[in-house]
Structures are given as C-alpha cells and as structure tokens.
Amino acid sequence: MDIKILKKNEKDRNCSNTVITKKLVLEEIESGKEVTGVTKMKYVLFDTENNTRKEILPEINKYRLGIIKNLSMQSEYLYFFTYALDDGGRYQIRMMRYRYLTGESESIFVFEDDITLYAGAKRLKIFVLNEFYMIVQHEYKKSNKIGTYSGFFDFKSFLYNNNNQQFYSIVDENLSNNGIADMVLISETQCAIKTGFSLLEDNRAGILSEDEAKVECICFANISQMIADMLIMQTNIAMDVIEQVYYTSTLPYIDVMGKYFVYSKVNNLTNEEEANFYDLKTKQITNCINKNVEKPEDLVKKYVIGDEPYIAVKKENGTEFVNLKKAKLAFKFEKDLQLVNVISDLFIFTGISEKGLLRKEHKFIEIFGYPQQNTILREKGELIEVKNYKDSLYIFTKV
C-alpha cells in the first residue's frame, strides 16, 4: 500500500479532510459565522502530488446547513449548501453540485426557509443515492418532556428527483416514524439503513422516557427497488431487517469493513455491548460481548485483519488483538504505543519518544505490517487524522 504523509492545513484549524481520488483531498474549512448564526464554509481541493490548493467556486458563499452523504460508489460530484435573500426578503436555500474534473457547477434544488433556524434549531440531512435521486431529511431540535435535554428528534423526509425537480413524501412506516440516522453502501446496488437515534450518545437512555425513544432498526435495501417503492409511496418499502431494538437496547452505529457489515447492540440495562461482524457473502455473524459500556468511547475497537474479524484490547503492557473466529489471542504489540487504526492490514500507532541527555522527547507515528508485525514506517510528528482510498493510506500530521 502506498503511504502518504501530508501536512494538515495548519492556518485553517477547523478543517476536515476527505480523500476523493488517489491524488485529490477535499478540505472543508470553517471560516466564521454569518449574522444569521450559520457557519460559513470554504471548500478547497488539495492536489497531493503537486502540493497545490485550489478553492472551489470562491465567488459562491457556502454554509454548513447540515450533512450531505454521497452513497455513489463512483462519483465525480461534490455537494454543498448556499443561500441568499430574494427580492421579496425571503431566504432561498440551494444545494449545489460541483463536478471537480471539469469545474462545472449547477443548482440541484432550491426552497424557501427561515435561515436563522439553522444556527442550532434545524439541520438538513441529505443522502445522495445516485446521479438523479437523493433523500432529503429535515431535522428539528426537540426537548424532552422535562426540558433537561434536546436533540434532533423531529424530522420529515422526501425523495427528490433532480431531473424533474419533484419531491415525493416518504411514507414508509419505519423511515417516516423513526427517521434515517445513517446509510452506508454495501455493494454497487445495495445499501444498509439505520433508523432511529442512538440512546448511547449523551446518556440518552437515562434522560429520555420510553415514549420519547424511537424504534431503532438496521435494514438492507436494493437502492433501485427502494427508489421505485418511494416513487409510488409504498408504506412498507422492500427491505431485509438485520436488527431491531427499542429503548432497553440501542444500535450506536453501522459500518462496512472489508467483506463485513459491522455494528453493535448495547443493552441499556446491563451496559453490555454485543459487537457483530456480519459476513456479506455467507450472512454468518461473528460476535463478542464487551462489558461496562456507558458511552460511545467504551465501545470495543473492531477491525478486519487478514480478512478475519478482530477486536483490540488495551493492556498495561501493550495492545492485544483477539481473533473472534478462533476466540483466542492472536498477537500483541508490547510497546507503549497508542493504537489509532488498522487499515488494509497496516497498524497505525502513535507514541512519544524517551527523553535523553541531549534530546527532547517528541511525538511520532509508527506503522507496522501484518502478519510480520515489522515496522513499515516511523515518522516524527503529531498525527491529526488517518484516511484511506483504495490502495493508498493518507497520514495527516501537524505542521
């Protein structure tokens, strides 16, 4: 695997990186707030081969009005929000599509709304299904009955066709009643959908009453069939239910690692986590139990190594990796290092060097290979984040 060490854009501290091609990184940078309270954004394409940066459409103001997730496996487009006042004094919100290979841009959809809501009371959640269809979910902040906590618990979802600029109400009982928390692509034609909101976040299980919770469900759906069902307003879209819970248990996340669909189910009464690796080919599930889970940080660290499911356990003298299929300790790293991630059988650790008589201590990054556990790379510097794209690994460090 090709490993690239990249310096994070230090002058823009509030910057997140997304690798969109083998050589292009999208930098999403916060650049202050408007008088409406909405965060202004700047989008920059970082060419890692030429070490050059180019801002995307600097003449158009861009804003953080919510979340846009592109599920297309191969896409030439980037998406962002903008807004402006019309002649009647009303705010028009637009979603723009930018083709980064050609520099072309176009407005995908536009609607009127109270822009001040987006300072904290409302957000948009967009799932781009393909070039023509997307799910638009309006989410509104709501307080619990006793007024001690609020979250984005009210929502209204639509399917949008950008060919005819038409919205279609989503009336499927699961999606419309519980809301879409997340969607991930599991193949070119299928996606996984997580509905309902996690009760592990912010200790919601101890804050919300039973009638304030939502049914949480994980389903697999064929994207084309799902779109067809939404267009004819099916109340029960064709989906395969993988897991469903309510109140006493919660489903904190969904993910895809190699050939596995990965998720956890946490029992809110016993604080036990059932970590599941669902083989997308054989449909067999490999799992383990993790105790004392009270917050997201307590969830067990899950990885796919050598095409098999593993968990990592931090010990006083190092990090142990347990093969779940064999149900035994497979290997360990005994050095005093902090595990960051395991990607494509590469183990990324960080550490601090020992102070010597003539040298100061410094932070470093060390990458080991599998199965030899040999050092592939050791680099001085502070790791900020790790990304991967196909056969390339991107290590972003502080300047």
N, C-alpha and C positions, 0 to 999 in steps of 0.2 A: 504494500500500500504506500502511496505517495504521501509524505508528511510535509505540511507547510507550516512554518512558524510565521505568524503575522502580528504586526504591532497594531493594537486597538487604537482607534481614532481618539487619542488622549484629550484633545481640546473639546471633544463632544462626549462628556462623561455619560450622559443619559442616551446611550446608543446601543442598539441591539443589532446583531448580525445574522443574516440568513444567506446561506450559500445557494445560489440559483443555477449556476453552471460550474464547470470544473475550474473556471478562472474568474468568475464574477461573484462578488459578495454584495448583497443589498444591505446598506446601513440605514436603519431607521432611527432618526435623531430627534429628540425633543428640543424645541427651540423657543421656549417661553409659552405664556398663556395670553389669550386674547381677552378683551374687556368682557366678553361673554362668559369667561371662565374656562373655555375649551382650550386644550393643549394644542399648540401649533407644532407641526412636524416638518422635517426635511428628509428627503429620500435621496441617497447617494449610491451610485454604482461604483464599487471599488474593484478595479482590474488588478488582480493579484500578480499577474505575470509582468505587467508594465509598471506596477506600483503607482497607478494614477487613479484619481477620483473624479467623477462627473455627476453633478447634481441633476436629478430628473425633473424636467419642466419647472425650473425655478420661477417662472412667471405665474405659476398657479399656486395659490395658497393651499396647503394641505393640513388636515386636522385629524386628531385622534378622537373618533366618534364611536369606536367600538372595535370589534375583532373581525378580521377577514381571513378565512382559511381556504386555500385553494386545494381541492382534492384531485385535480387533474394530474395524472402521472407524468405526462409530458406537456408542459405549458410554456408558451412564450410571453405570457402576460403577467404584469404586476398590477395591483389594485390599490386605490387609496380614496379617501373622502375629501371633499371640499364643500364649501358653502358660500353663499353670497346673498345680499339683500336685493329683492326685485324692486320694480318701480312702485309697487304698492306697499312697500315697507315690510314685506314678509320674507322670511328666510327660506331659501331653497337649498336643500342638501343634495349633492350629487355624488355618485360613485363613479370614479374614472377608471378606465382600463388603459394601461400603457404597455406597448409592445417593445420590449427592451432591445430586440435585434434590429429594429428599424427606426425606433424613436417615435412611432406613430401613437397617437392617443385619441380616445373617444369617451364620451359620456355614456355610461351604461343605463343608469336610471336616475330620476330626479323626483323629489317630493318635498312638500312644504311641512315645516315643523318648527316648534319653539326651540331654538338652538340653545337657550340657557339651560334646558333640561339636561344636556349632555355634559354639563360640568360635574355631574355626580348622580343625578336622579334617573338618568336613562342612558342606554347604550344600544348599539346595533351589533348583532352577531350574524355574519354572512358566511355561508358555506357555498363556495363555487363548485358545482357538480361537474360541469363541463363548459365548453365554449359558449353554450346557449342558455343554460339553466343554472339558477342559484336559489338557495333557500335564504330568505331574509327574515330574521327574528328580531322583533322589537322587544327589548327587555327593560322593565321598570323596577326601580327600587321600592321595596315594601318593608315595613316594620313588622316585628312580631306583635302579638296581642298585648303584651305588657310593655311594649315600647323600649325594650333594652337592646335591641339588635335589628339591623336592617340589611337586606341583600337583594339581589336581582331575582326576585321570586315571581313576578308577574310578567307575562310575555304574550305576544301574538305573532304567529308565523305565517309566511306566504311563500309560495313557489313563484319565481319571477322568470319570465321568458324575455330575454333582451332582443329577440327578433321582432316581436310584435308589441313590446313594452307593456305586457299584460301581467297582472298579479293574480294568483289563484290561491284562495284561502286553503290552508292545510287543516283538514277536519279529522284526520286520523286520531283516534281517541288517545293513544299513547303520546304522540307528538304534541297534540294540541293541549292536553291536560297537564302534561309533565314538563314540556319544554325540552329542547335539544341542548344538552350540556356540551357534547363533543361529537365529532365524526372523524374517523380515520379510514384511509384507503387500505384494503387488504388484498386487492388484486386490481387488474385493469377494469374489471366490471363490477366488483363488489366493494361495499364499504361496511364498516361497523358503526353503529349509532349508540350513544349513551344518552339516556333521557333522565330527567330529574336532577337534583343538585346534591352534591356530597354533604353528608352530615358530619364528616370528619373535620372539614375545614372550619376553623374558628369555634370548634366545640359546639357545633350547631345541634348535636344530639342532646346536649344539656341545656340548650337555650330555647329551642322550638318545641312546641307541644306536638302531639301525634297528628292532630288535624291540620297542622301547619306544614307538615312534611309532604313530599311528593313521592310517588312510586318511582323507583329507580330501575331502569331496565337496560340491558345490553342486547342489541339485535344485530343480525347480519342481513343486509338487503342488497339485491341486484339494483344498481343505480338506474338503469334504463327502465326497469319494471317499476321502481319507486316513482320515477318521474311520470310515467304513464298513469299510475294509480292516483297521483296527486292531481293530474290534469282533469280527471273525471271525478275528483273529490271523493275518493274512497274513504269510508270511515275506519276501515281496517286494512292498511297497506300490507302487502305480502312481505313478511319478514320472518326470519328464524330467530326465536328468542333463545339466547345463550344463558342469561341470568336475570332474575327479577327479585327485588327486595323492597321492603317498606319499613321505615322507622327503626326497628330493632337492629337492622343491618344497613350498611351503606356500601356503595361502589365508588371509590375515590377517583378512579382514572381508567383510561383504556390506552393501549399502546400496541405497536407491532414491532417485534424483534426477530429478524430473520424469517423463519418459517412458522413462528409462533405468534399468536394473538395473546397478549399478556394483560391481565387485570387482577385486582384484589377485591375481596369481600371482607369487610370488617364488621364484626359483631359489636354493636354499641353497648351491650350489656356486660360482656366479658372482656372487651378490648382485645380480642383475638383477631388476627388477620389470616385469611386463607389466600395465599398467593398462588395464582393459577397461570400455567402455561398451556394454552390451547393449540395443539398442532393443527394447522390449517389444512394439511393434507389428510391425515389419518383421523382427525377430530377427537383424538385422545387427549385427556387432560392430565398433566403432571402438576402436583401442588405440594405445598408445605404449610405448616402453621407457625405463625410468629406471634408472640405474646406481648402484652404491655404496650399496645398501640393506642395512643391517646391524641396524636396529632400527625399531620402528613409526614413530618420528618422521621417518625418512628416506623414507617413502612419499610419492610425488608428490601434490600438492594438486589434487584433482579437483573440477570444478564444471560445472553446466549453465547456460549463459548464452545468452539468446535462443533457447532450445530446442535448442542445439547443445553438444557436449562440448568442454570446455576443460581445460587444466592451467595452474597458476600457477607461475612460476619467479621466485624471489627473486634480484635482482641488486644490485650495489653502489649503483646509482643509482635503484632502484625495483623494481617488480614487473611482470613481463611475463606476458601471457595469450596462450597459444597455442591456436588453433582446430585441433582434431585432425582434423576432416573435411577442412579445407583444407591441413592440415600446414604452417601458417605463423603467424608472429607476427601477432596481430590488433590489439592495442593494449597500452599500458603506462601505469602510474602512476609518474611520475618523482619524486614526493615521497618524503621519508624517513619512510614510514609502515609500520606492521606490519599485514599482512593478517590479519583474524580469520576472515572467512567471506564467501561470496557467496550470498545468498538472494533468490529471486524477482527476479533482475537488479539487486539492490542490493548494492553493495560496501561491506563494513564494515571500516574501518581504525581503528587506534589510533595515537596519537603523543604526543610531548612537545613543548610549546611552547618557543621560544627564550627564554632569559633576557635581560631588558632591564635598563636602568639603574634603572627604578622598579618593575619587576615580577619576581616569581619565576616560574620555569618550572612548568608544570602539565601533567598528563595530560589528553588529550582524545579524543573519539570523533568520527570523520568518516565520513559515509555518502555515497557517490556513486551516481548513477543511470546506467542503460545505455539507449541507446548514447551519450548525450551526454557522459558522464563528468562531469556537473555535480554540485556539492555540494548534496545534499538536506538534510543536517543536520550541524551541528557543535556538539558539546556538551562542556562542560568536565566532567571526571570520569574515574574509573578503571573501565573495563569489567570486569565479572566473568564474564558469560556472555550468549549470544545465543540466543533461541528464536523460533520462528515457528509460527503457527497460521492456516492458510488465508490470508486477505489481511491479516494483522496481523503486525508484527515487534515483538518484545519485547527491549529492551536493558536488562539488569540492571547497575546501577552500584553502586559502593561509596558508602556514605553519607558 
